[in-house]
Amino acid sequence: MTVEKISIIGSGWVGTALGKGLAELGNEVIFYDVVDKDLLNFTKDISYAIENSDVSFISVPTPTTSEGIDLSYIKEATKSIGNVLATKKKLSPRSSKKHRSSRNNGRSSDFNIRETFRGKSW
């Protein structure tokens, strides 16, 4: 079995159960939350959680309101993750940009993410 480095973004009841289950299977799990938790490998630093994991699970509240499901916690979590990835992993937030890579000896090349992933199903 391959050991995965996993971060759990949101360590309430569901996130804690998910993370503990994944840890029992032999994975390395980092728990993140905005509120202090009494968990092993816990952090309040989302950058640390994202940078030190290969897979992240978002497990934040989605309360129901009179207007439907409140997705504000999910939006905030994905925005925070995106900010970490954009600054630390050097991802471009735009869909089209000239990039330099080792495949073309550091020369600039056209790269369009929409064209690259068009028609892909994950």
Jmol script that loads the backbone (N, CA, C; Angstrom):
load data "model"
ATOM      1  N   MET A   1       0.831  -1.183   0.000  1.00  0.00           N
ATOM      2  CA  MET A   1       0.000   0.000   0.000  1.00  0.00           C
ATOM      3  C   MET A   1       0.873   1.243   0.000  1.00  0.00           C
ATOM      4  N   THR A   2       0.516   2.213  -0.785  1.00  0.00           N
ATOM      5  CA  THR A   2       1.233   3.473  -0.849  1.00  0.00           C
ATOM      6  C   THR A   2       0.749   4.385   0.263  1.00  0.00           C
ATOM      7  N   VAL A   3       1.691   4.969   0.982  1.00  0.00           N
ATOM      8  CA  VAL A   3       1.343   5.927   2.023  1.00  0.00           C
ATOM      9  C   VAL A   3       1.158   7.286   1.368  1.00  0.00           C
ATOM     10  N   GLU A   4       0.006   7.880   1.599  1.00  0.00           N
ATOM     11  CA  GLU A   4      -0.292   9.206   1.074  1.00  0.00           C
ATOM     12  C   GLU A   4      -0.120  10.244   2.178  1.00  0.00           C
ATOM     13  N   LYS A   5       0.278  11.433   1.779  1.00  0.00           N
ATOM     14  CA  LYS A   5       0.315  12.573   2.692  1.00  0.00           C
ATOM     15  C   LYS A   5      -0.973  13.344   2.454  1.00  0.00           C
ATOM     16  N   ILE A   6      -1.823  13.378   3.462  1.00  0.00           N
ATOM     17  CA  ILE A   6      -3.178  13.908   3.312  1.00  0.00           C
ATOM     18  C   ILE A   6      -3.417  15.028   4.310  1.00  0.00           C
ATOM     19  N   SER A   7      -4.059  16.093   3.848  1.00  0.00           N
ATOM     20  CA  SER A   7      -4.499  17.131   4.776  1.00  0.00           C
ATOM     21  C   SER A   7      -6.022  17.130   4.826  1.00  0.00           C
ATOM     22  N   ILE A   8      -6.521  17.326   6.027  1.00  0.00           N
ATOM     23  CA  ILE A   8      -7.959  17.435   6.256  1.00  0.00           C
ATOM     24  C   ILE A   8      -8.229  18.897   6.595  1.00  0.00           C
ATOM     25  N   ILE A   9      -8.927  19.580   5.707  1.00  0.00           N
ATOM     26  CA  ILE A   9      -9.227  20.994   5.896  1.00  0.00           C
ATOM     27  C   ILE A   9     -10.594  21.090   6.551  1.00  0.00           C
ATOM     28  N   GLY A  10     -10.596  21.333   7.837  1.00  0.00           N
ATOM     29  CA  GLY A  10     -11.814  21.330   8.638  1.00  0.00           C
ATOM     30  C   GLY A  10     -11.825  20.095   9.511  1.00  0.00           C
ATOM     31  N   SER A  11     -11.542  20.278  10.784  1.00  0.00           N
ATOM     32  CA  SER A  11     -11.364  19.126  11.677  1.00  0.00           C
ATOM     33  C   SER A  11     -12.462  19.041  12.721  1.00  0.00           C
ATOM     34  N   GLY A  12     -13.700  19.165  12.261  1.00  0.00           N
ATOM     35  CA  GLY A  12     -14.843  18.943  13.143  1.00  0.00           C
ATOM     36  C   GLY A  12     -15.112  17.452  13.236  1.00  0.00           C
ATOM     37  N   TRP A  13     -16.361  17.093  13.511  1.00  0.00           N
ATOM     38  CA  TRP A  13     -16.714  15.678  13.660  1.00  0.00           C
ATOM     39  C   TRP A  13     -16.382  14.861  12.417  1.00  0.00           C
ATOM     40  N   VAL A  14     -16.803  15.342  11.262  1.00  0.00           N
ATOM     41  CA  VAL A  14     -16.608  14.584  10.023  1.00  0.00           C
ATOM     42  C   VAL A  14     -15.136  14.552   9.629  1.00  0.00           C
ATOM     43  N   GLY A  15     -14.478  15.706   9.648  1.00  0.00           N
ATOM     44  CA  GLY A  15     -13.066  15.767   9.266  1.00  0.00           C
ATOM     45  C   GLY A  15     -12.178  14.938  10.174  1.00  0.00           C
ATOM     46  N   THR A  16     -12.458  14.972  11.464  1.00  0.00           N
ATOM     47  CA  THR A  16     -11.670  14.190  12.419  1.00  0.00           C
ATOM     48  C   THR A  16     -11.859  12.696  12.190  1.00  0.00           C
ATOM     49  N   ALA A  17     -13.104  12.276  11.992  1.00  0.00           N
ATOM     50  CA  ALA A  17     -13.362  10.848  11.739  1.00  0.00           C
ATOM     51  C   ALA A  17     -12.694  10.405  10.443  1.00  0.00           C
ATOM     52  N   LEU A  18     -12.816  11.223   9.402  1.00  0.00           N
ATOM     53  CA  LEU A  18     -12.188  10.898   8.120  1.00  0.00           C
ATOM     54  C   LEU A  18     -10.672  10.802   8.272  1.00  0.00           C
ATOM     55  N   GLY A  19     -10.073  11.791   8.903  1.00  0.00           N
ATOM     56  CA  GLY A  19      -8.621  11.813   9.071  1.00  0.00           C
ATOM     57  C   GLY A  19      -8.098  10.662   9.910  1.00  0.00           C
ATOM     58  N   LYS A  20      -8.804  10.361  11.000  1.00  0.00           N
ATOM     59  CA  LYS A  20      -8.371   9.243  11.846  1.00  0.00           C
ATOM     60  C   LYS A  20      -8.486   7.913  11.102  1.00  0.00           C
ATOM     61  N   GLY A  21      -9.552   7.769  10.320  1.00  0.00           N
ATOM     62  CA  GLY A  21      -9.698   6.548   9.524  1.00  0.00           C
ATOM     63  C   GLY A  21      -8.589   6.400   8.503  1.00  0.00           C
ATOM     64  N   LEU A  22      -8.247   7.500   7.835  1.00  0.00           N
ATOM     65  CA  LEU A  22      -7.165   7.465   6.849  1.00  0.00           C
ATOM     66  C   LEU A  22      -5.816   7.203   7.519  1.00  0.00           C
ATOM     67  N   ALA A  23      -5.627   7.738   8.725  1.00  0.00           N
ATOM     68  CA  ALA A  23      -4.382   7.493   9.463  1.00  0.00           C
ATOM     69  C   ALA A  23      -4.287   6.025   9.890  1.00  0.00           C
ATOM     70  N   GLU A  24      -5.408   5.440  10.292  1.00  0.00           N
ATOM     71  CA  GLU A  24      -5.412   4.027  10.681  1.00  0.00           C
ATOM     72  C   GLU A  24      -5.047   3.121   9.510  1.00  0.00           C
ATOM     73  N   LEU A  25      -5.301   3.592   8.293  1.00  0.00           N
ATOM     74  CA  LEU A  25      -4.929   2.826   7.100  1.00  0.00           C
ATOM     75  C   LEU A  25      -3.455   3.010   6.739  1.00  0.00           C
ATOM     76  N   GLY A  26      -2.734   3.808   7.536  1.00  0.00           N
ATOM     77  CA  GLY A  26      -1.301   3.974   7.329  1.00  0.00           C
ATOM     78  C   GLY A  26      -0.893   5.254   6.629  1.00  0.00           C
ATOM     79  N   ASN A  27      -1.829   6.148   6.393  1.00  0.00           N
ATOM     80  CA  ASN A  27      -1.498   7.409   5.731  1.00  0.00           C
ATOM     81  C   ASN A  27      -1.002   8.448   6.728  1.00  0.00           C
ATOM     82  N   GLU A  28      -0.222   9.398   6.233  1.00  0.00           N
ATOM     83  CA  GLU A  28       0.222  10.529   7.048  1.00  0.00           C
ATOM     84  C   GLU A  28      -0.830  11.628   6.906  1.00  0.00           C
ATOM     85  N   VAL A  29      -1.446  12.006   8.019  1.00  0.00           N
ATOM     86  CA  VAL A  29      -2.550  12.958   7.986  1.00  0.00           C
ATOM     87  C   VAL A  29      -2.209  14.208   8.782  1.00  0.00           C
ATOM     88  N   ILE A  30      -2.472  15.360   8.172  1.00  0.00           N
ATOM     89  CA  ILE A  30      -2.351  16.653   8.846  1.00  0.00           C
ATOM     90  C   ILE A  30      -3.759  17.208   8.996  1.00  0.00           C
ATOM     91  N   PHE A  31      -4.135  17.533  10.220  1.00  0.00           N
ATOM     92  CA  PHE A  31      -5.445  18.124  10.491  1.00  0.00           C
ATOM     93  C   PHE A  31      -5.295  19.641  10.547  1.00  0.00           C
ATOM     94  N   TYR A  32      -6.175  20.351   9.837  1.00  0.00           N
ATOM     95  CA  TYR A  32      -6.184  21.818   9.865  1.00  0.00           C
ATOM     96  C   TYR A  32      -7.574  22.291  10.287  1.00  0.00           C
ATOM     97  N   ASP A  33      -7.592  23.340  11.083  1.00  0.00           N
ATOM     98  CA  ASP A  33      -8.839  24.005  11.419  1.00  0.00           C
ATOM     99  C   ASP A  33      -8.508  25.413  11.907  1.00  0.00           C
ATOM    100  N   VAL A  34      -9.510  26.277  11.893  1.00  0.00           N
ATOM    101  CA  VAL A  34      -9.318  27.649  12.385  1.00  0.00           C
ATOM    102  C   VAL A  34      -9.468  27.707  13.899  1.00  0.00           C
ATOM    103  N   VAL A  35     -10.016  26.642  14.493  1.00  0.00           N
ATOM    104  CA  VAL A  35     -10.199  26.533  15.935  1.00  0.00           C
ATOM    105  C   VAL A  35      -9.240  25.477  16.460  1.00  0.00           C
ATOM    106  N   ASP A  36      -8.570  25.752  17.576  1.00  0.00           N
ATOM    107  CA  ASP A  36      -7.650  24.771  18.156  1.00  0.00           C
ATOM    108  C   ASP A  36      -8.353  23.448  18.427  1.00  0.00           C
ATOM    109  N   LYS A  37      -7.682  22.365  18.101  1.00  0.00           N
ATOM    110  CA  LYS A  37      -8.197  21.007  18.334  1.00  0.00           C
ATOM    111  C   LYS A  37      -7.134  20.200  19.048  1.00  0.00           C
ATOM    112  N   ASP A  38      -7.564  19.234  19.824  1.00  0.00           N
ATOM    113  CA  ASP A  38      -6.646  18.355  20.538  1.00  0.00           C
ATOM    114  C   ASP A  38      -6.433  17.088  19.703  1.00  0.00           C
ATOM    115  N   LEU A  39      -5.684  17.261  18.613  1.00  0.00           N
ATOM    116  CA  LEU A  39      -5.408  16.159  17.692  1.00  0.00           C
ATOM    117  C   LEU A  39      -3.916  16.059  17.430  1.00  0.00           C
ATOM    118  N   LEU A  40      -3.445  14.872  17.174  1.00  0.00           N
ATOM    119  CA  LEU A  40      -2.056  14.712  16.749  1.00  0.00           C
ATOM    120  C   LEU A  40      -1.898  15.289  15.357  1.00  0.00           C
ATOM    121  N   ASN A  41      -0.766  15.894  15.098  1.00  0.00           N
ATOM    122  CA  ASN A  41      -0.445  16.492  13.807  1.00  0.00           C
ATOM    123  C   ASN A  41      -1.488  17.530  13.388  1.00  0.00           C
ATOM    124  N   PHE A  42      -1.844  18.420  14.321  1.00  0.00           N
ATOM    125  CA  PHE A  42      -2.815  19.477  14.078  1.00  0.00           C
ATOM    126  C   PHE A  42      -2.094  20.801  13.831  1.00  0.00           C
ATOM    127  N   THR A  43      -2.658  21.613  12.935  1.00  0.00           N
ATOM    128  CA  THR A  43      -2.109  22.939  12.673  1.00  0.00           C
ATOM    129  C   THR A  43      -3.233  23.934  12.403  1.00  0.00           C
ATOM    130  N   LYS A  44      -2.971  25.178  12.724  1.00  0.00           N
ATOM    131  CA  LYS A  44      -3.872  26.269  12.340  1.00  0.00           C
ATOM    132  C   LYS A  44      -3.274  27.032  11.158  1.00  0.00           C
ATOM    133  N   ASP A  45      -2.224  26.484  10.567  1.00  0.00           N
ATOM    134  CA  ASP A  45      -1.526  27.103   9.431  1.00  0.00           C
ATOM    135  C   ASP A  45      -1.884  26.345   8.156  1.00  0.00           C
ATOM    136  N   ILE A  46      -2.792  26.912   7.372  1.00  0.00           N
ATOM    137  CA  ILE A  46      -3.252  26.217   6.164  1.00  0.00           C
ATOM    138  C   ILE A  46      -2.123  26.039   5.155  1.00  0.00           C
ATOM    139  N   SER A  47      -1.186  26.976   5.120  1.00  0.00           N
ATOM    140  CA  SER A  47      -0.043  26.833   4.208  1.00  0.00           C
ATOM    141  C   SER A  47       0.745  25.571   4.537  1.00  0.00           C
ATOM    142  N   TYR A  48       0.997  25.354   5.819  1.00  0.00           N
ATOM    143  CA  TYR A  48       1.724  24.164   6.240  1.00  0.00           C
ATOM    144  C   TYR A  48       0.973  22.900   5.824  1.00  0.00           C
ATOM    145  N   ALA A  49      -0.339  22.886   6.066  1.00  0.00           N
ATOM    146  CA  ALA A  49      -1.147  21.699   5.746  1.00  0.00           C
ATOM    147  C   ALA A  49      -1.104  21.387   4.256  1.00  0.00           C
ATOM    148  N   ILE A  50      -1.273  22.397   3.417  1.00  0.00           N
ATOM    149  CA  ILE A  50      -1.315  22.182   1.972  1.00  0.00           C
ATOM    150  C   ILE A  50       0.059  21.829   1.417  1.00  0.00           C
ATOM    151  N   GLU A  51       1.082  22.545   1.848  1.00  0.00           N
ATOM    152  CA  GLU A  51       2.428  22.319   1.326  1.00  0.00           C
ATOM    153  C   GLU A  51       3.002  20.964   1.725  1.00  0.00           C
ATOM    154  N   ASN A  52       2.499  20.385   2.796  1.00  0.00           N
ATOM    155  CA  ASN A  52       3.037  19.115   3.282  1.00  0.00           C
ATOM    156  C   ASN A  52       2.109  17.938   3.023  1.00  0.00           C
ATOM    157  N   SER A  53       1.225  18.096   2.057  1.00  0.00           N
ATOM    158  CA  SER A  53       0.330  16.992   1.699  1.00  0.00           C
ATOM    159  C   SER A  53       0.202  16.905   0.182  1.00  0.00           C
ATOM    160  N   ASP A  54      -0.140  15.719  -0.272  1.00  0.00           N
ATOM    161  CA  ASP A  54      -0.357  15.494  -1.702  1.00  0.00           C
ATOM    162  C   ASP A  54      -1.839  15.531  -2.053  1.00  0.00           C
ATOM    163  N   VAL A  55      -2.674  15.251  -1.061  1.00  0.00           N
ATOM    164  CA  VAL A  55      -4.122  15.216  -1.250  1.00  0.00           C
ATOM    165  C   VAL A  55      -4.760  15.980  -0.101  1.00  0.00           C
ATOM    166  N   SER A  56      -5.780  16.779  -0.413  1.00  0.00           N
ATOM    167  CA  SER A  56      -6.509  17.513   0.627  1.00  0.00           C
ATOM    168  C   SER A  56      -7.996  17.221   0.527  1.00  0.00           C
ATOM    169  N   PHE A  57      -8.606  16.985   1.679  1.00  0.00           N
ATOM    170  CA  PHE A  57     -10.049  16.819   1.764  1.00  0.00           C
ATOM    171  C   PHE A  57     -10.618  18.039   2.479  1.00  0.00           C
ATOM    172  N   ILE A  58     -11.625  18.652   1.885  1.00  0.00           N
ATOM    173  CA  ILE A  58     -12.296  19.777   2.527  1.00  0.00           C
ATOM    174  C   ILE A  58     -13.485  19.229   3.286  1.00  0.00           C
ATOM    175  N   SER A  59     -13.492  19.481   4.585  1.00  0.00           N
ATOM    176  CA  SER A  59     -14.554  18.976   5.450  1.00  0.00           C
ATOM    177  C   SER A  59     -15.000  20.100   6.377  1.00  0.00           C
ATOM    178  N   VAL A  60     -15.680  21.068   5.804  1.00  0.00           N
ATOM    179  CA  VAL A  60     -16.128  22.234   6.558  1.00  0.00           C
ATOM    180  C   VAL A  60     -17.655  22.245   6.639  1.00  0.00           C
ATOM    181  N   PRO A  61     -18.206  23.021   7.565  1.00  0.00           N
ATOM    182  CA  PRO A  61     -19.668  23.061   7.708  1.00  0.00           C
ATOM    183  C   PRO A  61     -20.374  23.576   6.457  1.00  0.00           C
ATOM    184  N   THR A  62     -21.536  23.024   6.192  1.00  0.00           N
ATOM    185  CA  THR A  62     -22.428  23.510   5.130  1.00  0.00           C
ATOM    186  C   THR A  62     -23.823  23.644   5.734  1.00  0.00           C
ATOM    187  N   PRO A  63     -23.996  24.636   6.605  1.00  0.00           N
ATOM    188  CA  PRO A  63     -25.288  24.773   7.284  1.00  0.00           C
ATOM    189  C   PRO A  63     -26.410  25.144   6.324  1.00  0.00           C
ATOM    190  N   THR A  64     -27.613  24.721   6.691  1.00  0.00           N
ATOM    191  CA  THR A  64     -28.797  25.063   5.915  1.00  0.00           C
ATOM    192  C   THR A  64     -29.399  26.347   6.480  1.00  0.00           C
ATOM    193  N   THR A  65     -29.742  27.248   5.581  1.00  0.00           N
ATOM    194  CA  THR A  65     -30.408  28.486   5.975  1.00  0.00           C
ATOM    195  C   THR A  65     -31.777  28.522   5.307  1.00  0.00           C
ATOM    196  N   SER A  66     -32.536  29.553   5.577  1.00  0.00           N
ATOM    197  CA  SER A  66     -33.850  29.678   4.943  1.00  0.00           C
ATOM    198  C   SER A  66     -33.724  29.849   3.431  1.00  0.00           C
ATOM    199  N   GLU A  67     -32.541  30.243   2.980  1.00  0.00           N
ATOM    200  CA  GLU A  67     -32.295  30.441   1.545  1.00  0.00           C
ATOM    201  C   GLU A  67     -31.637  29.243   0.881  1.00  0.00           C
ATOM    202  N   GLY A  68     -31.362  28.193   1.636  1.00  0.00           N
ATOM    203  CA  GLY A  68     -30.720  27.006   1.077  1.00  0.00           C
ATOM    204  C   GLY A  68     -29.451  26.668   1.839  1.00  0.00           C
ATOM    205  N   ILE A  69     -28.527  26.017   1.162  1.00  0.00           N
ATOM    206  CA  ILE A  69     -27.264  25.612   1.794  1.00  0.00           C
ATOM    207  C   ILE A  69     -26.281  26.773   1.763  1.00  0.00           C
ATOM    208  N   ASP A  70     -25.659  27.030   2.908  1.00  0.00           N
ATOM    209  CA  ASP A  70     -24.653  28.080   3.027  1.00  0.00           C
ATOM    210  C   ASP A  70     -23.295  27.495   2.633  1.00  0.00           C
ATOM    211  N   LEU A  71     -22.787  27.925   1.494  1.00  0.00           N
ATOM    212  CA  LEU A  71     -21.494  27.420   0.994  1.00  0.00           C
ATOM    213  C   LEU A  71     -20.324  28.338   1.331  1.00  0.00           C
ATOM    214  N   SER A  72     -20.527  29.286   2.216  1.00  0.00           N
ATOM    215  CA  SER A  72     -19.476  30.272   2.507  1.00  0.00           C
ATOM    216  C   SER A  72     -18.211  29.632   3.089  1.00  0.00           C
ATOM    217  N   TYR A  73     -18.349  28.584   3.898  1.00  0.00           N
ATOM    218  CA  TYR A  73     -17.164  27.922   4.456  1.00  0.00           C
ATOM    219  C   TYR A  73     -16.375  27.194   3.372  1.00  0.00           C
ATOM    220  N   ILE A  74     -17.081  26.580   2.439  1.00  0.00           N
ATOM    221  CA  ILE A  74     -16.406  25.910   1.324  1.00  0.00           C
ATOM    222  C   ILE A  74     -15.701  26.939   0.449  1.00  0.00           C
ATOM    223  N   LYS A  75     -16.374  28.036   0.173  1.00  0.00           N
ATOM    224  CA  LYS A  75     -15.764  29.091  -0.646  1.00  0.00           C
ATOM    225  C   LYS A  75     -14.516  29.649   0.025  1.00  0.00           C
ATOM    226  N   GLU A  76     -14.575  29.867   1.324  1.00  0.00           N
ATOM    227  CA  GLU A  76     -13.413  30.394   2.050  1.00  0.00           C
ATOM    228  C   GLU A  76     -12.267  29.387   2.052  1.00  0.00           C
ATOM    229  N   ALA A  77     -12.582  28.108   2.262  1.00  0.00           N
ATOM    230  CA  ALA A  77     -11.547  27.067   2.263  1.00  0.00           C
ATOM    231  C   ALA A  77     -10.880  26.954   0.896  1.00  0.00           C
ATOM    232  N   THR A  78     -11.669  26.932  -0.164  1.00  0.00           N
ATOM    233  CA  THR A  78     -11.080  26.804  -1.504  1.00  0.00           C
ATOM    234  C   THR A  78     -10.281  28.047  -1.880  1.00  0.00           C
ATOM    235  N   LYS A  79     -10.737  29.201  -1.441  1.00  0.00           N
ATOM    236  CA  LYS A  79      -9.978  30.430  -1.697  1.00  0.00           C
ATOM    237  C   LYS A  79      -8.627  30.382  -0.972  1.00  0.00           C
ATOM    238  N   SER A  80      -8.636  29.948   0.277  1.00  0.00           N
ATOM    239  CA  SER A  80      -7.388  29.846   1.043  1.00  0.00           C
ATOM    240  C   SER A  80      -6.434  28.832   0.422  1.00  0.00           C
ATOM    241  N   ILE A  81      -6.962  27.686   0.004  1.00  0.00           N
ATOM    242  CA  ILE A  81      -6.134  26.667  -0.646  1.00  0.00           C
ATOM    243  C   ILE A  81      -5.571  27.214  -1.952  1.00  0.00           C
ATOM    244  N   GLY A  82      -6.405  27.871  -2.735  1.00  0.00           N
ATOM    245  CA  GLY A  82      -5.954  28.465  -3.997  1.00  0.00           C
ATOM    246  C   GLY A  82      -4.856  29.481  -3.797  1.00  0.00           C
ATOM    247  N   ASN A  83      -4.980  30.297  -2.754  1.00  0.00           N
ATOM    248  CA  ASN A  83      -3.941  31.293  -2.469  1.00  0.00           C
ATOM    249  C   ASN A  83      -2.614  30.624  -2.131  1.00  0.00           C
ATOM    250  N   VAL A  84      -2.672  29.557  -1.354  1.00  0.00           N
ATOM    251  CA  VAL A  84      -1.438  28.827  -1.013  1.00  0.00           C
ATOM    252  C   VAL A  84      -0.818  28.235  -2.275  1.00  0.00           C
ATOM    253  N   LEU A  85      -1.633  27.580  -3.073  1.00  0.00           N
ATOM    254  CA  LEU A  85      -1.113  26.945  -4.288  1.00  0.00           C
ATOM    255  C   LEU A  85      -0.575  27.979  -5.271  1.00  0.00           C
ATOM    256  N   ALA A  86      -1.240  29.098  -5.407  1.00  0.00           N
ATOM    257  CA  ALA A  86      -0.809  30.125  -6.363  1.00  0.00           C
ATOM    258  C   ALA A  86       0.507  30.759  -5.952  1.00  0.00           C
ATOM    259  N   THR A  87       0.738  30.919  -4.662  1.00  0.00           N
ATOM    260  CA  THR A  87       1.968  31.571  -4.214  1.00  0.00           C
ATOM    261  C   THR A  87       3.104  30.593  -3.964  1.00  0.00           C
ATOM    262  N   LYS A  88       2.797  29.421  -3.450  1.00  0.00           N
ATOM    263  CA  LYS A  88       3.847  28.468  -3.083  1.00  0.00           C
ATOM    264  C   LYS A  88       4.173  27.475  -4.187  1.00  0.00           C
ATOM    265  N   LYS A  89       3.188  27.097  -4.959  1.00  0.00           N
ATOM    266  CA  LYS A  89       3.395  26.100  -6.002  1.00  0.00           C
ATOM    267  C   LYS A  89       3.603  26.732  -7.366  1.00  0.00           C
ATOM    268  N   LYS A  90       3.583  28.039  -7.415  1.00  0.00           N
ATOM    269  CA  LYS A  90       3.832  28.793  -8.649  1.00  0.00           C
ATOM    270  C   LYS A  90       2.825  28.473  -9.740  1.00  0.00           C
ATOM    271  N   LEU A  91       1.558  28.308  -9.368  1.00  0.00           N
ATOM    272  CA  LEU A  91       0.519  28.097 -10.360  1.00  0.00           C
ATOM    273  C   LEU A  91       0.027  29.445 -10.865  1.00  0.00           C
ATOM    274  N   SER A  92      -0.308  29.502 -12.101  1.00  0.00           N
ATOM    275  CA  SER A  92      -0.837  30.726 -12.682  1.00  0.00           C
ATOM    276  C   SER A  92      -2.344  30.762 -12.506  1.00  0.00           C
ATOM    277  N   PRO A  93      -2.881  31.841 -11.930  1.00  0.00           N
ATOM    278  CA  PRO A  93      -4.328  31.907 -11.777  1.00  0.00           C
ATOM    279  C   PRO A  93      -5.040  32.217 -13.087  1.00  0.00           C
ATOM    280  N   ARG A  94      -4.301  32.520 -14.142  1.00  0.00           N
ATOM    281  CA  ARG A  94      -4.898  32.804 -15.441  1.00  0.00           C
ATOM    282  C   ARG A  94      -4.896  31.542 -16.285  1.00  0.00           C
ATOM    283  N   SER A  95      -5.745  31.532 -17.303  1.00  0.00           N
ATOM    284  CA  SER A  95      -5.864  30.330 -18.120  1.00  0.00           C
ATOM    285  C   SER A  95      -4.847  30.285 -19.245  1.00  0.00           C
ATOM    286  N   SER A  96      -4.228  31.388 -19.573  1.00  0.00           N
ATOM    287  CA  SER A  96      -3.290  31.411 -20.686  1.00  0.00           C
ATOM    288  C   SER A  96      -2.121  32.320 -20.335  1.00  0.00           C
ATOM    289  N   LYS A  97      -0.923  31.776 -20.400  1.00  0.00           N
ATOM    290  CA  LYS A  97       0.264  32.542 -20.043  1.00  0.00           C
ATOM    291  C   LYS A  97       1.476  31.862 -20.648  1.00  0.00           C
ATOM    292  N   LYS A  98       2.501  32.637 -20.963  1.00  0.00           N
ATOM    293  CA  LYS A  98       3.750  32.037 -21.428  1.00  0.00           C
ATOM    294  C   LYS A  98       4.488  31.465 -20.226  1.00  0.00           C
ATOM    295  N   HIS A  99       4.897  30.215 -20.329  1.00  0.00           N
ATOM    296  CA  HIS A  99       5.595  29.521 -19.246  1.00  0.00           C
ATOM    297  C   HIS A  99       6.965  29.064 -19.712  1.00  0.00           C
ATOM    298  N   ARG A 100       7.874  28.927 -18.784  1.00  0.00           N
ATOM    299  CA  ARG A 100       9.191  28.375 -19.064  1.00  0.00           C
ATOM    300  C   ARG A 100       9.250  26.999 -18.418  1.00  0.00           C
ATOM    301  N   SER A 101       9.806  26.057 -19.125  1.00  0.00           N
ATOM    302  CA  SER A 101       9.903  24.716 -18.558  1.00  0.00           C
ATOM    303  C   SER A 101      11.202  24.063 -18.987  1.00  0.00           C
ATOM    304  N   SER A 102      11.530  22.979 -18.283  1.00  0.00           N
ATOM    305  CA  SER A 102      12.748  22.256 -18.629  1.00  0.00           C
ATOM    306  C   SER A 102      12.582  21.513 -19.955  1.00  0.00           C
ATOM    307  N   ARG A 103      11.333  21.247 -20.347  1.00  0.00           N
ATOM    308  CA  ARG A 103      11.107  20.523 -21.608  1.00  0.00           C
ATOM    309  C   ARG A 103      11.552  21.331 -22.815  1.00  0.00           C
ATOM    310  N   ASN A 104      11.544  22.648 -22.692  1.00  0.00           N
ATOM    311  CA  ASN A 104      11.979  23.451 -23.837  1.00  0.00           C
ATOM    312  C   ASN A 104      13.211  24.296 -23.467  1.00  0.00           C
ATOM    313  N   ASN A 105      14.048  23.736 -22.596  1.00  0.00           N
ATOM    314  CA  ASN A 105      15.313  24.356 -22.195  1.00  0.00           C
ATOM    315  C   ASN A 105      15.144  25.773 -21.668  1.00  0.00           C
ATOM    316  N   GLY A 106      14.045  26.025 -20.936  1.00  0.00           N
ATOM    317  CA  GLY A 106      13.838  27.313 -20.301  1.00  0.00           C
ATOM    318  C   GLY A 106      13.309  28.389 -21.224  1.00  0.00           C
ATOM    319  N   ARG A 107      13.106  28.062 -22.496  1.00  0.00           N
ATOM    320  CA  ARG A 107      12.549  29.063 -23.414  1.00  0.00           C
ATOM    321  C   ARG A 107      11.058  29.195 -23.169  1.00  0.00           C
ATOM    322  N   SER A 108      10.525  30.335 -23.482  1.00  0.00           N
ATOM    323  CA  SER A 108       9.103  30.587 -23.326  1.00  0.00           C
ATOM    324  C   SER A 108       8.307  29.764 -24.326  1.00  0.00           C
ATOM    325  N   SER A 109       7.162  29.273 -23.895  1.00  0.00           N
ATOM    326  CA  SER A 109       6.291  28.538 -24.808  1.00  0.00           C
ATOM    327  C   SER A 109       4.850  28.885 -24.500  1.00  0.00           C
ATOM    328  N   ASP A 110       3.988  28.770 -25.487  1.00  0.00           N
ATOM    329  CA  ASP A 110       2.578  29.024 -25.268  1.00  0.00           C
ATOM    330  C   ASP A 110       1.965  27.825 -24.558  1.00  0.00           C
ATOM    331  N   PHE A 111       1.186  28.096 -23.549  1.00  0.00           N
ATOM    332  CA  PHE A 111       0.512  27.042 -22.802  1.00  0.00           C
ATOM    333  C   PHE A 111      -0.863  27.551 -22.440  1.00  0.00           C
ATOM    334  N   ASN A 112      -1.886  26.826 -22.830  1.00  0.00           N
ATOM    335  CA  ASN A 112      -3.245  27.205 -22.515  1.00  0.00           C
ATOM    336  C   ASN A 112      -3.879  26.055 -21.757  1.00  0.00           C
ATOM    337  N   ILE A 113      -4.176  26.288 -20.481  1.00  0.00           N
ATOM    338  CA  ILE A 113      -4.689  25.206 -19.636  1.00  0.00           C
ATOM    339  C   ILE A 113      -6.041  24.694 -20.124  1.00  0.00           C
ATOM    340  N   ARG A 114      -6.866  25.564 -20.675  1.00  0.00           N
ATOM    341  CA  ARG A 114      -8.164  25.112 -21.181  1.00  0.00           C
ATOM    342  C   ARG A 114      -7.987  24.114 -22.323  1.00  0.00           C
ATOM    343  N   GLU A 115      -7.037  24.379 -23.212  1.00  0.00           N
ATOM    344  CA  GLU A 115      -6.791  23.467 -24.328  1.00  0.00           C
ATOM    345  C   GLU A 115      -6.175  22.157 -23.839  1.00  0.00           C
ATOM    346  N   THR A 116      -5.299  22.253 -22.862  1.00  0.00           N
ATOM    347  CA  THR A 116      -4.627  21.069 -22.344  1.00  0.00           C
ATOM    348  C   THR A 116      -5.614  20.084 -21.732  1.00  0.00           C
ATOM    349  N   PHE A 117      -6.600  20.593 -20.998  1.00  0.00           N
ATOM    350  CA  PHE A 117      -7.519  19.719 -20.285  1.00  0.00           C
ATOM    351  C   PHE A 117      -8.892  19.605 -20.938  1.00  0.00           C
ATOM    352  N   ARG A 118      -9.057  20.153 -22.138  1.00  0.00           N
ATOM    353  CA  ARG A 118     -10.345  20.066 -22.824  1.00  0.00           C
ATOM    354  C   ARG A 118     -10.710  18.602 -23.072  1.00  0.00           C
ATOM    355  N   GLY A 119     -11.939  18.262 -22.726  1.00  0.00           N
ATOM    356  CA  GLY A 119     -12.433  16.917 -22.982  1.00  0.00           C
ATOM    357  C   GLY A 119     -11.981  15.877 -21.968  1.00  0.00           C
ATOM    358  N   LYS A 120     -11.179  16.272 -20.982  1.00  0.00           N
ATOM    359  CA  LYS A 120     -10.721  15.320 -19.970  1.00  0.00           C
ATOM    360  C   LYS A 120     -11.832  15.107 -18.942  1.00  0.00           C
ATOM    361  N   SER A 121     -12.009  13.888 -18.533  1.00  0.00           N
ATOM    362  CA  SER A 121     -12.935  13.599 -17.426  1.00  0.00           C
ATOM    363  C   SER A 121     -12.123  13.017 -16.297  1.00  0.00           C
ATOM    364  N   TRP A 122     -12.331  13.521 -15.142  1.00  0.00           N
ATOM    365  CA  TRP A 122     -11.562  13.090 -13.987  1.00  0.00           C
ATOM    366  C   TRP A 122     -12.433  12.230 -13.173  1.00  0.00           C
TER     367      TRP A 122
END
end "model"
wireframe off; spacefill off
backbone 0.3
color backbone group
